[in-house]
Amino acid sequence: MKHRTLIGRAGVRCADGRRARLDYYLLRSGGRFGLERCRACLPELSPTPREALRLGRTLHRWTVTPCAVRDVLEELLSH
């Protein structure tokens, strides 16, 4: 069973002028942890919540959208 814990929320203005709310969640499924952000789901990133939570807080702080999450993760994980 998958459990979600809210990490944070952010508001953004879309290119067409509409406002959107971004919710960032820490996922727990069995013994694995991941992240979820609206339509961007990153399950089973880590066997512990610490790294997944750190990454989730970073994505929240930078207000990363589902469209940009792949590029941002590739950059973060390359260091």
N, CA, C and O atoms as a Maestro MAE file, in Angstrom:
{
 s_m_m2io_version
 :::
 2.0.0
}

f_m_ct {
 s_m_title
 :::
 protein
 m_atom[316] {
  # First column is atom index #
  i_m_mmod_type
  r_m_x_coord
  r_m_y_coord
  r_m_z_coord
  i_m_residue_number
  s_m_chain_name
  s_m_pdb_residue_name
  s_m_pdb_atom_name
  i_m_atomic_number
  :::
  1 25 0.834 -1.183 0.000 1 A "MET " " N  " 7
  2 3 0.000 0.000 0.000 1 A "MET " " CA " 6
  3 2 0.880 1.249 0.000 1 A "MET " " C  " 6
  4 15 1.891 1.298 0.701 1 A "MET " " O  " 8
  5 25 0.500 2.250 -0.780 2 A "LYS " " N  " 7
  6 3 1.273 3.479 -0.906 2 A "LYS " " CA " 6
  7 2 0.743 4.522 0.076 2 A "LYS " " C  " 6
  8 15 -0.463 4.751 0.163 2 A "LYS " " O  " 8
  9 25 1.664 5.151 0.816 3 A "HIS " " N  " 7
  10 3 1.312 6.234 1.736 3 A "HIS " " CA " 6
  11 2 1.968 7.512 1.249 3 A "HIS " " C  " 6
  12 15 3.105 7.486 0.778 3 A "HIS " " O  " 8
  13 25 1.257 8.644 1.358 4 A "ARG " " N  " 7
  14 3 1.792 9.940 0.951 4 A "ARG " " CA " 6
  15 2 1.828 10.883 2.144 4 A "ARG " " C  " 6
  16 15 0.883 10.938 2.931 4 A "ARG " " O  " 8
  17 25 2.935 11.633 2.275 5 A "THR " " N  " 7
  18 3 3.080 12.655 3.289 5 A "THR " " CA " 6
  19 2 3.419 13.965 2.585 5 A "THR " " C  " 6
  20 15 4.392 14.032 1.833 5 A "THR " " O  " 8
  21 25 2.629 14.999 2.822 6 A "LEU " " N  " 7
  22 3 2.853 16.287 2.181 6 A "LEU " " CA " 6
  23 2 4.165 16.890 2.661 6 A "LEU " " C  " 6
  24 15 4.395 17.004 3.865 6 A "LEU " " O  " 8
  25 25 5.033 17.279 1.716 7 A "ILE " " N  " 7
  26 3 6.299 17.949 2.029 7 A "ILE " " CA " 6
  27 2 6.102 19.460 1.988 7 A "ILE " " C  " 6
  28 15 6.588 20.175 2.864 7 A "ILE " " O  " 8
  29 25 5.391 19.948 0.974 8 A "GLY " " N  " 7
  30 3 5.170 21.383 0.847 8 A "GLY " " CA " 6
  31 2 4.299 21.724 -0.331 8 A "GLY " " C  " 6
  32 15 4.014 20.879 -1.180 8 A "GLY " " O  " 8
  33 25 3.870 22.997 -0.378 9 A "ARG " " N  " 7
  34 3 3.036 23.509 -1.465 9 A "ARG " " CA " 6
  35 2 3.654 24.788 -2.004 9 A "ARG " " C  " 6
  36 15 4.300 25.538 -1.273 9 A "ARG " " O  " 8
  37 25 3.445 25.027 -3.299 10 A "ALA " " N  " 7
  38 3 3.923 26.255 -3.927 10 A "ALA " " CA " 6
  39 2 2.906 26.690 -4.973 10 A "ALA " " C  " 6
  40 15 2.237 25.853 -5.579 10 A "ALA " " O  " 8
  41 25 2.792 27.979 -5.181 11 A "GLY " " N  " 7
  42 3 1.918 28.525 -6.213 11 A "GLY " " CA " 6
  43 2 2.752 29.056 -7.364 11 A "GLY " " C  " 6
  44 15 3.785 29.688 -7.142 11 A "GLY " " O  " 8
  45 25 2.314 28.807 -8.593 12 A "VAL " " N  " 7
  46 3 3.024 29.300 -9.777 12 A "VAL " " CA " 6
  47 2 2.013 29.918 -10.740 12 A "VAL " " C  " 6
  48 15 0.820 29.618 -10.683 12 A "VAL " " O  " 8
  49 25 2.503 30.778 -11.617 13 A "ARG " " N  " 7
  50 3 1.680 31.326 -12.684 13 A "ARG " " CA " 6
  51 2 2.097 30.641 -13.982 13 A "ARG " " C  " 6
  52 15 3.272 30.648 -14.348 13 A "ARG " " O  " 8
  53 25 1.137 30.058 -14.664 14 A "CYS " " N  " 7
  54 3 1.393 29.347 -15.921 14 A "CYS " " CA " 6
  55 2 1.649 30.347 -17.051 14 A "CYS " " C  " 6
  56 15 1.365 31.537 -16.914 14 A "CYS " " O  " 8
  57 25 2.180 29.856 -18.155 15 A "ALA " " N  " 7
  58 3 2.487 30.704 -19.305 15 A "ALA " " CA " 6
  59 2 1.243 31.419 -19.831 15 A "ALA " " C  " 6
  60 15 1.348 32.527 -20.356 15 A "ALA " " O  " 8
  61 25 0.069 30.802 -19.699 16 A "ASP " " N  " 7
  62 3 -1.170 31.427 -20.184 16 A "ASP " " CA " 6
  63 2 -1.804 32.351 -19.151 16 A "ASP " " C  " 6
  64 15 -2.903 32.861 -19.374 16 A "ASP " " O  " 8
  65 25 -1.125 32.575 -18.019 17 A "GLY " " N  " 7
  66 3 -1.616 33.492 -16.993 17 A "GLY " " CA " 6
  67 2 -2.404 32.846 -15.873 17 A "GLY " " C  " 6
  68 15 -2.655 33.484 -14.851 17 A "GLY " " O  " 8
  69 25 -2.801 31.593 -16.042 18 A "ARG " " N  " 7
  70 3 -3.529 30.902 -14.974 18 A "ARG " " CA " 6
  71 2 -2.589 30.573 -13.827 18 A "ARG " " C  " 6
  72 15 -1.383 30.416 -14.021 18 A "ARG " " O  " 8
  73 25 -3.156 30.470 -12.627 19 A "ARG " " N  " 7
  74 3 -2.369 30.089 -11.462 19 A "ARG " " CA " 6
  75 2 -2.560 28.598 -11.207 19 A "ARG " " C  " 6
  76 15 -3.629 28.041 -11.458 19 A "ARG " " O  " 8
  77 25 -1.502 27.961 -10.704 20 A "ALA " " N  " 7
  78 3 -1.564 26.529 -10.377 20 A "ALA " " CA " 6
  79 2 -0.912 26.306 -9.026 20 A "ALA " " C  " 6
  80 15 0.019 27.019 -8.651 20 A "ALA " " O  " 8
  81 25 -1.401 25.318 -8.298 21 A "ARG " " N  " 7
  82 3 -0.804 24.949 -7.023 21 A "ARG " " CA " 6
  83 2 -0.029 23.663 -7.203 21 A "ARG " " C  " 6
  84 15 -0.534 22.700 -7.779 21 A "ARG " " O  " 8
  85 25 1.197 23.646 -6.709 22 A "LEU " " N  " 7
  86 3 2.044 22.462 -6.784 22 A "LEU " " CA " 6
  87 2 2.139 21.850 -5.389 22 A "LEU " " C  " 6
  88 15 2.540 22.523 -4.440 22 A "LEU " " O  " 8
  89 25 1.779 20.596 -5.265 23 A "ASP " " N  " 7
  90 3 1.897 19.855 -4.008 23 A "ASP " " CA " 6
  91 2 2.998 18.819 -4.166 23 A "ASP " " C  " 6
  92 15 3.042 18.096 -5.161 23 A "ASP " " O  " 8
  93 25 3.880 18.751 -3.188 24 A "TYR " " N  " 7
  94 3 5.013 17.820 -3.206 24 A "TYR " " CA " 6
  95 2 4.824 16.804 -2.082 24 A "TYR " " C  " 6
  96 15 4.620 17.190 -0.932 24 A "TYR " " O  " 8
  97 25 4.889 15.509 -2.401 25 A "TYR " " N  " 7
  98 3 4.658 14.438 -1.434 25 A "TYR " " CA " 6
  99 2 5.841 13.474 -1.357 25 A "TYR " " C  " 6
  100 15 6.487 13.183 -2.363 25 A "TYR " " O  " 8
  101 25 6.111 12.987 -0.157 26 A "LEU " " N  " 7
  102 3 7.022 11.866 0.058 26 A "LEU " " CA " 6
  103 2 6.167 10.609 -0.021 26 A "LEU " " C  " 6
  104 15 5.146 10.513 0.659 26 A "LEU " " O  " 8
  105 25 6.572 9.645 -0.844 27 A "LEU " " N  " 7
  106 3 5.836 8.380 -0.992 27 A "LEU " " CA " 6
  107 2 6.522 7.279 -0.205 27 A "LEU " " C  " 6
  108 15 7.749 7.225 -0.136 27 A "LEU " " O  " 8
  109 25 5.721 6.399 0.389 28 A "ARG " " N  " 7
  110 3 6.268 5.212 1.026 28 A "ARG " " CA " 6
  111 2 5.461 4.015 0.544 28 A "ARG " " C  " 6
  112 15 4.241 3.960 0.696 28 A "ARG " " O  " 8
  113 25 6.167 3.071 -0.034 29 A "SER " " N  " 7
  114 3 5.532 1.856 -0.518 29 A "SER " " CA " 6
  115 2 6.398 0.689 -0.069 29 A "SER " " C  " 6
  116 15 7.489 0.479 -0.601 29 A "SER " " O  " 8
  117 25 5.922 -0.057 0.892 30 A "GLY " " N  " 7
  118 3 6.749 -1.118 1.462 30 A "GLY " " CA " 6
  119 2 7.957 -0.507 2.130 30 A "GLY " " C  " 6
  120 15 7.816 0.358 2.994 30 A "GLY " " O  " 8
  121 25 9.138 -0.938 1.747 31 A "GLY " " N  " 7
  122 3 10.367 -0.409 2.322 31 A "GLY " " CA " 6
  123 2 11.074 0.589 1.431 31 A "GLY " " C  " 6
  124 15 12.248 0.885 1.654 31 A "GLY " " O  " 8
  125 25 10.383 1.124 0.413 32 A "ARG " " N  " 7
  126 3 11.003 2.063 -0.524 32 A "ARG " " CA " 6
  127 2 10.329 3.430 -0.408 32 A "ARG " " C  " 6
  128 15 9.159 3.536 -0.041 32 A "ARG " " O  " 8
  129 25 11.099 4.472 -0.732 33 A "PHE " " N  " 7
  130 3 10.599 5.835 -0.639 33 A "PHE " " CA " 6
  131 2 10.808 6.548 -1.961 33 A "PHE " " C  " 6
  132 15 11.782 6.288 -2.667 33 A "PHE " " O  " 8
  133 25 9.897 7.444 -2.296 34 A "GLY " " N  " 7
  134 3 9.992 8.207 -3.529 34 A "GLY " " CA " 6
  135 2 9.280 9.534 -3.379 34 A "GLY " " C  " 6
  136 15 8.965 9.956 -2.266 34 A "GLY " " O  " 8
  137 25 9.025 10.192 -4.501 35 A "LEU " " N  " 7
  138 3 8.396 11.508 -4.510 35 A "LEU " " CA " 6
  139 2 7.246 11.527 -5.495 35 A "LEU " " C  " 6
  140 15 7.224 10.767 -6.464 35 A "LEU " " O  " 8
  141 25 6.285 12.411 -5.232 36 A "GLU " " N  " 7
  142 3 5.180 12.615 -6.163 36 A "GLU " " CA " 6
  143 2 4.891 14.097 -6.227 36 A "GLU " " C  " 6
  144 15 4.846 14.775 -5.200 36 A "GLU " " O  " 8
  145 25 4.695 14.597 -7.426 37 A "ARG " " N  " 7
  146 3 4.372 16.003 -7.640 37 A "ARG " " CA " 6
  147 2 3.317 16.043 -8.734 37 A "ARG " " C  " 6
  148 15 3.658 15.972 -9.914 37 A "ARG " " O  " 8
  149 25 2.059 16.155 -8.376 38 A "CYS " " N  " 7
  150 3 0.942 16.157 -9.320 38 A "CYS " " CA " 6
  151 2 1.103 15.058 -10.360 38 A "CYS " " C  " 6
  152 15 0.891 13.887 -10.043 38 A "CYS " " O  " 8
  153 25 1.472 15.396 -11.586 39 A "ARG " " N  " 7
  154 3 1.591 14.392 -12.644 39 A "ARG " " CA " 6
  155 2 2.985 13.827 -12.775 39 A "ARG " " C  " 6
  156 15 3.246 13.058 -13.701 39 A "ARG " " O  " 8
  157 25 3.885 14.179 -11.888 40 A "ALA " " N  " 7
  158 3 5.245 13.624 -11.928 40 A "ALA " " CA " 6
  159 2 5.420 12.719 -10.717 40 A "ALA " " C  " 6
  160 15 5.449 13.197 -9.583 40 A "ALA " " O  " 8
  161 25 5.535 11.435 -10.944 41 A "CYS " " N  " 7
  162 3 5.691 10.475 -9.858 41 A "CYS " " CA " 6
  163 2 7.061 9.812 -9.995 41 A "CYS " " C  " 6
  164 15 7.414 9.298 -11.057 41 A "CYS " " O  " 8
  165 25 7.820 9.833 -8.908 42 A "LEU " " N  " 7
  166 3 9.169 9.267 -8.901 42 A "LEU " " CA " 6
  167 2 9.253 8.208 -7.802 42 A "LEU " " C  " 6
  168 15 9.879 8.446 -6.769 42 A "LEU " " O  " 8
  169 25 8.643 7.063 -8.004 43 A "PRO " " N  " 7
  170 3 8.606 6.050 -6.949 43 A "PRO " " CA " 6
  171 2 9.949 5.359 -6.754 43 A "PRO " " C  " 6
  172 15 10.783 5.321 -7.658 43 A "PRO " " O  " 8
  173 25 10.134 4.826 -5.584 44 A "GLU " " N  " 7
  174 3 11.287 3.981 -5.246 44 A "GLU " " CA " 6
  175 2 12.631 4.611 -5.588 44 A "GLU " " C  " 6
  176 15 13.464 3.985 -6.242 44 A "GLU " " O  " 8
  177 25 12.844 5.848 -5.147 45 A "LEU " " N  " 7
  178 3 14.128 6.514 -5.328 45 A "LEU " " CA " 6
  179 2 15.164 6.041 -4.329 45 A "LEU " " C  " 6
  180 15 16.360 6.058 -4.621 45 A "LEU " " O  " 8
  181 25 14.718 5.618 -3.148 46 A "SER " " N  " 7
  182 3 15.654 5.327 -2.065 46 A "SER " " CA " 6
  183 2 15.057 4.313 -1.097 46 A "SER " " C  " 6
  184 15 13.839 4.273 -0.922 46 A "SER " " O  " 8
  185 25 15.901 3.487 -0.462 47 A "PRO " " N  " 7
  186 3 15.395 2.571 0.558 47 A "PRO " " CA " 6
  187 2 15.132 3.281 1.886 47 A "PRO " " C  " 6
  188 15 14.552 2.687 2.795 47 A "PRO " " O  " 8
  189 25 15.551 4.543 2.012 48 A "THR " " N  " 7
  190 3 15.311 5.318 3.237 48 A "THR " " CA " 6
  191 2 14.617 6.632 2.873 48 A "THR " " C  " 6
  192 15 14.783 7.123 1.757 48 A "THR " " O  " 8
  193 25 13.845 7.205 3.794 49 A "PRO " " N  " 7
  194 3 13.151 8.450 3.484 49 A "PRO " " CA " 6
  195 2 14.070 9.667 3.429 49 A "PRO " " C  " 6
  196 15 13.702 10.676 2.827 49 A "PRO " " O  " 8
  197 25 15.236 9.604 4.029 50 A "ARG " " N  " 7
  198 3 16.114 10.768 4.164 50 A "ARG " " CA " 6
  199 2 16.474 11.409 2.818 50 A "ARG " " C  " 6
  200 15 16.285 12.611 2.636 50 A "ARG " " O  " 8
  201 25 16.988 10.619 1.885 51 A "GLU " " N  " 7
  202 3 17.389 11.165 0.581 51 A "GLU " " CA " 6
  203 2 16.182 11.599 -0.246 51 A "GLU " " C  " 6
  204 15 16.223 12.642 -0.899 51 A "GLU " " O  " 8
  205 25 15.115 10.812 -0.223 52 A "ALA " " N  " 7
  206 3 13.912 11.181 -0.975 52 A "ALA " " CA " 6
  207 2 13.318 12.477 -0.419 52 A "ALA " " C  " 6
  208 15 12.887 13.338 -1.185 52 A "ALA " " O  " 8
  209 25 13.293 12.619 0.897 53 A "LEU " " N  " 7
  210 3 12.764 13.830 1.523 53 A "LEU " " CA " 6
  211 2 13.641 15.035 1.196 53 A "LEU " " C  " 6
  212 15 13.126 16.120 0.926 53 A "LEU " " O  " 8
  213 25 14.966 14.853 1.217 54 A "ARG " " N  " 7
  214 3 15.888 15.943 0.882 54 A "ARG " " CA " 6
  215 2 15.651 16.413 -0.549 54 A "ARG " " C  " 6
  216 15 15.592 17.615 -0.811 54 A "ARG " " O  " 8
  217 25 15.517 15.473 -1.465 55 A "LEU " " N  " 7
  218 3 15.262 15.811 -2.859 55 A "LEU " " CA " 6
  219 2 13.897 16.486 -3.011 55 A "LEU " " C  " 6
  220 15 13.772 17.467 -3.744 55 A "LEU " " O  " 8
  221 25 12.887 15.975 -2.334 56 A "GLY " " N  " 7
  222 3 11.552 16.575 -2.389 56 A "GLY " " CA " 6
  223 2 11.545 18.009 -1.893 56 A "GLY " " C  " 6
  224 15 10.897 18.872 -2.485 56 A "GLY " " O  " 8
  225 25 12.258 18.264 -0.818 57 A "ARG " " N  " 7
  226 3 12.350 19.640 -0.301 57 A "ARG " " CA " 6
  227 2 13.076 20.551 -1.277 57 A "ARG " " C  " 6
  228 15 12.718 21.721 -1.414 57 A "ARG " " O  " 8
  229 25 14.093 20.029 -1.959 58 A "THR " " N  " 7
  230 3 14.815 20.817 -2.963 58 A "THR " " CA " 6
  231 2 13.893 21.154 -4.136 58 A "THR " " C  " 6
  232 15 13.867 22.296 -4.595 58 A "THR " " O  " 8
  233 25 13.140 20.170 -4.619 59 A "LEU " " N  " 7
  234 3 12.207 20.418 -5.720 59 A "LEU " " CA " 6
  235 2 11.146 21.432 -5.311 59 A "LEU " " C  " 6
  236 15 10.771 22.293 -6.107 59 A "LEU " " O  " 8
  237 25 10.659 21.338 -4.075 60 A "HIS " " N  " 7
  238 3 9.671 22.283 -3.561 60 A "HIS " " CA " 6
  239 2 10.264 23.680 -3.467 60 A "HIS " " C  " 6
  240 15 9.634 24.649 -3.891 60 A "HIS " " O  " 8
  241 25 11.466 23.795 -2.919 61 A "ARG " " N  " 7
  242 3 12.113 25.102 -2.743 61 A "ARG " " CA " 6
  243 2 12.319 25.779 -4.104 61 A "ARG " " C  " 6
  244 15 12.159 26.995 -4.216 61 A "ARG " " O  " 8
  245 25 12.666 25.014 -5.123 62 A "TRP " " N  " 7
  246 3 12.901 25.563 -6.462 62 A "TRP " " CA " 6
  247 2 11.616 25.657 -7.286 62 A "TRP " " C  " 6
  248 15 11.654 26.111 -8.430 62 A "TRP " " O  " 8
  249 25 10.471 25.233 -6.721 63 A "THR " " N  " 7
  250 3 9.179 25.226 -7.407 63 A "THR " " CA " 6
  251 2 9.288 24.507 -8.756 63 A "THR " " C  " 6
  252 15 8.877 25.038 -9.787 63 A "THR " " O  " 8
  253 25 9.835 23.315 -8.734 64 A "VAL " " N  " 7
  254 3 10.011 22.517 -9.952 64 A "VAL " " CA " 6
  255 2 8.654 21.961 -10.381 64 A "VAL " " C  " 6
  256 15 7.939 21.356 -9.581 64 A "VAL " " O  " 8
  257 25 8.312 22.170 -11.641 65 A "THR " " N  " 7
  258 3 7.049 21.699 -12.207 65 A "THR " " CA " 6
  259 2 7.230 20.301 -12.799 65 A "THR " " C  " 6
  260 15 8.363 19.864 -13.000 65 A "THR " " O  " 8
  261 25 6.128 19.591 -13.083 66 A "PRO " " N  " 7
  262 3 6.246 18.266 -13.687 66 A "PRO " " CA " 6
  263 2 7.000 18.279 -15.014 66 A "PRO " " C  " 6
  264 15 7.696 17.317 -15.342 66 A "PRO " " O  " 8
  265 25 6.866 19.364 -15.778 67 A "CYS " " N  " 7
  266 3 7.557 19.454 -17.077 67 A "CYS " " CA " 6
  267 2 9.070 19.526 -16.920 67 A "CYS " " C  " 6
  268 15 9.805 19.044 -17.782 67 A "CYS " " O  " 8
  269 25 9.543 20.120 -15.831 68 A "ALA " " N  " 7
  270 3 10.979 20.340 -15.648 68 A "ALA " " CA " 6
  271 2 11.643 19.317 -14.733 68 A "ALA " " C  " 6
  272 15 12.867 19.322 -14.599 68 A "ALA " " O  " 8
  273 25 10.873 18.448 -14.107 69 A "VAL " " N  " 7
  274 3 11.431 17.574 -13.076 69 A "VAL " " CA " 6
  275 2 12.518 16.649 -13.614 69 A "VAL " " C  " 6
  276 15 13.499 16.395 -12.914 69 A "VAL " " O  " 8
  277 25 12.374 16.147 -14.819 70 A "ARG " " N  " 7
  278 3 13.385 15.233 -15.368 70 A "ARG " " CA " 6
  279 2 14.735 15.931 -15.542 70 A "ARG " " C  " 6
  280 15 15.771 15.402 -15.142 70 A "ARG " " O  " 8
  281 25 14.713 17.132 -16.146 71 A "ASP " " N  " 7
  282 3 15.959 17.870 -16.344 71 A "ASP " " CA " 6
  283 2 16.625 18.203 -15.016 71 A "ASP " " C  " 6
  284 15 17.841 18.074 -14.877 71 A "ASP " " O  " 8
  285 25 15.835 18.628 -14.050 72 A "VAL " " N  " 7
  286 3 16.383 18.989 -12.736 72 A "VAL " " CA " 6
  287 2 16.977 17.763 -12.044 72 A "VAL " " C  " 6
  288 15 18.067 17.843 -11.477 72 A "VAL " " O  " 8
  289 25 16.279 16.636 -12.084 73 A "LEU " " N  " 7
  290 3 16.794 15.417 -11.447 73 A "LEU " " CA " 6
  291 2 18.082 14.953 -12.102 73 A "LEU " " C  " 6
  292 15 19.017 14.558 -11.405 73 A "LEU " " O  " 8
  293 25 18.150 14.991 -13.420 74 A "GLU " " N  " 7
  294 3 19.390 14.597 -14.104 74 A "GLU " " CA " 6
  295 2 20.541 15.473 -13.665 74 A "GLU " " C  " 6
  296 15 21.646 14.975 -13.448 74 A "GLU " " O  " 8
  297 25 20.306 16.779 -13.526 75 A "GLU " " N  " 7
  298 3 21.357 17.702 -13.084 75 A "GLU " " CA " 6
  299 2 21.767 17.417 -11.644 75 A "GLU " " C  " 6
  300 15 22.958 17.354 -11.343 75 A "GLU " " O  " 8
  301 25 20.789 17.243 -10.749 76 A "LEU " " N  " 7
  302 3 21.097 16.984 -9.337 76 A "LEU " " CA " 6
  303 2 21.835 15.654 -9.149 76 A "LEU " " C  " 6
  304 15 22.779 15.577 -8.363 76 A "LEU " " O  " 8
  305 25 21.413 14.620 -9.859 77 A "LEU " " N  " 7
  306 3 21.993 13.299 -9.678 77 A "LEU " " CA " 6
  307 2 23.351 13.146 -10.363 77 A "LEU " " C  " 6
  308 15 24.072 12.187 -10.089 77 A "LEU " " O  " 8
  309 25 23.708 14.075 -11.244 78 A "SER " " N  " 7
  310 3 25.003 13.991 -11.906 78 A "SER " " CA " 6
  311 2 26.148 14.489 -11.026 78 A "SER " " C  " 6
  312 15 27.315 14.266 -11.346 78 A "SER " " O  " 8
  313 25 25.825 15.159 -9.923 79 A "HIS " " N  " 7
  314 3 26.876 15.698 -9.016 79 A "HIS " " CA " 6
  315 2 27.276 14.681 -7.983 79 A "HIS " " C  " 6
  316 15 28.137 14.957 -7.147 79 A "HIS " " O  " 8
  :::
 }
 m_bond[315] {
  # First column is bond index #
  i_m_from
  i_m_to
  i_m_order
  :::
  1 1 2 1
  2 2 3 1
  3 3 4 2
  4 3 5 1
  5 5 6 1
  6 6 7 1
  7 7 8 2
  8 7 9 1
  9 9 10 1
  10 10 11 1
  11 11 12 2
  12 11 13 1
  13 13 14 1
  14 14 15 1
  15 15 16 2
  16 15 17 1
  17 17 18 1
  18 18 19 1
  19 19 20 2
  20 19 21 1
  21 21 22 1
  22 22 23 1
  23 23 24 2
  24 23 25 1
  25 25 26 1
  26 26 27 1
  27 27 28 2
  28 27 29 1
  29 29 30 1
  30 30 31 1
  31 31 32 2
  32 31 33 1
  33 33 34 1
  34 34 35 1
  35 35 36 2
  36 35 37 1
  37 37 38 1
  38 38 39 1
  39 39 40 2
  40 39 41 1
  41 41 42 1
  42 42 43 1
  43 43 44 2
  44 43 45 1
  45 45 46 1
  46 46 47 1
  47 47 48 2
  48 47 49 1
  49 49 50 1
  50 50 51 1
  51 51 52 2
  52 51 53 1
  53 53 54 1
  54 54 55 1
  55 55 56 2
  56 55 57 1
  57 57 58 1
  58 58 59 1
  59 59 60 2
  60 59 61 1
  61 61 62 1
  62 62 63 1
  63 63 64 2
  64 63 65 1
  65 65 66 1
  66 66 67 1
  67 67 68 2
  68 67 69 1
  69 69 70 1
  70 70 71 1
  71 71 72 2
  72 71 73 1
  73 73 74 1
  74 74 75 1
  75 75 76 2
  76 75 77 1
  77 77 78 1
  78 78 79 1
  79 79 80 2
  80 79 81 1
  81 81 82 1
  82 82 83 1
  83 83 84 2
  84 83 85 1
  85 85 86 1
  86 86 87 1
  87 87 88 2
  88 87 89 1
  89 89 90 1
  90 90 91 1
  91 91 92 2
  92 91 93 1
  93 93 94 1
  94 94 95 1
  95 95 96 2
  96 95 97 1
  97 97 98 1
  98 98 99 1
  99 99 100 2
  100 99 101 1
  101 101 102 1
  102 102 103 1
  103 103 104 2
  104 103 105 1
  105 105 106 1
  106 106 107 1
  107 107 108 2
  108 107 109 1
  109 109 110 1
  110 110 111 1
  111 111 112 2
  112 111 113 1
  113 113 114 1
  114 114 115 1
  115 115 116 2
  116 115 117 1
  117 117 118 1
  118 118 119 1
  119 119 120 2
  120 119 121 1
  121 121 122 1
  122 122 123 1
  123 123 124 2
  124 123 125 1
  125 125 126 1
  126 126 127 1
  127 127 128 2
  128 127 129 1
  129 129 130 1
  130 130 131 1
  131 131 132 2
  132 131 133 1
  133 133 134 1
  134 134 135 1
  135 135 136 2
  136 135 137 1
  137 137 138 1
  138 138 139 1
  139 139 140 2
  140 139 141 1
  141 141 142 1
  142 142 143 1
  143 143 144 2
  144 143 145 1
  145 145 146 1
  146 146 147 1
  147 147 148 2
  148 147 149 1
  149 149 150 1
  150 150 151 1
  151 151 152 2
  152 151 153 1
  153 153 154 1
  154 154 155 1
  155 155 156 2
  156 155 157 1
  157 157 158 1
  158 158 159 1
  159 159 160 2
  160 159 161 1
  161 161 162 1
  162 162 163 1
  163 163 164 2
  164 163 165 1
  165 165 166 1
  166 166 167 1
  167 167 168 2
  168 167 169 1
  169 169 170 1
  170 170 171 1
  171 171 172 2
  172 171 173 1
  173 173 174 1
  174 174 175 1
  175 175 176 2
  176 175 177 1
  177 177 178 1
  178 178 179 1
  179 179 180 2
  180 179 181 1
  181 181 182 1
  182 182 183 1
  183 183 184 2
  184 183 185 1
  185 185 186 1
  186 186 187 1
  187 187 188 2
  188 187 189 1
  189 189 190 1
  190 190 191 1
  191 191 192 2
  192 191 193 1
  193 193 194 1
  194 194 195 1
  195 195 196 2
  196 195 197 1
  197 197 198 1
  198 198 199 1
  199 199 200 2
  200 199 201 1
  201 201 202 1
  202 202 203 1
  203 203 204 2
  204 203 205 1
  205 205 206 1
  206 206 207 1
  207 207 208 2
  208 207 209 1
  209 209 210 1
  210 210 211 1
  211 211 212 2
  212 211 213 1
  213 213 214 1
  214 214 215 1
  215 215 216 2
  216 215 217 1
  217 217 218 1
  218 218 219 1
  219 219 220 2
  220 219 221 1
  221 221 222 1
  222 222 223 1
  223 223 224 2
  224 223 225 1
  225 225 226 1
  226 226 227 1
  227 227 228 2
  228 227 229 1
  229 229 230 1
  230 230 231 1
  231 231 232 2
  232 231 233 1
  233 233 234 1
  234 234 235 1
  235 235 236 2
  236 235 237 1
  237 237 238 1
  238 238 239 1
  239 239 240 2
  240 239 241 1
  241 241 242 1
  242 242 243 1
  243 243 244 2
  244 243 245 1
  245 245 246 1
  246 246 247 1
  247 247 248 2
  248 247 249 1
  249 249 250 1
  250 250 251 1
  251 251 252 2
  252 251 253 1
  253 253 254 1
  254 254 255 1
  255 255 256 2
  256 255 257 1
  257 257 258 1
  258 258 259 1
  259 259 260 2
  260 259 261 1
  261 261 262 1
  262 262 263 1
  263 263 264 2
  264 263 265 1
  265 265 266 1
  266 266 267 1
  267 267 268 2
  268 267 269 1
  269 269 270 1
  270 270 271 1
  271 271 272 2
  272 271 273 1
  273 273 274 1
  274 274 275 1
  275 275 276 2
  276 275 277 1
  277 277 278 1
  278 278 279 1
  279 279 280 2
  280 279 281 1
  281 281 282 1
  282 282 283 1
  283 283 284 2
  284 283 285 1
  285 285 286 1
  286 286 287 1
  287 287 288 2
  288 287 289 1
  289 289 290 1
  290 290 291 1
  291 291 292 2
  292 291 293 1
  293 293 294 1
  294 294 295 1
  295 295 296 2
  296 295 297 1
  297 297 298 1
  298 298 299 1
  299 299 300 2
  300 299 301 1
  301 301 302 1
  302 302 303 1
  303 303 304 2
  304 303 305 1
  305 305 306 1
  306 306 307 1
  307 307 308 2
  308 307 309 1
  309 309 310 1
  310 310 311 1
  311 311 312 2
  312 311 313 1
  313 313 314 1
  314 314 315 1
  315 315 316 2
  :::
 }
}
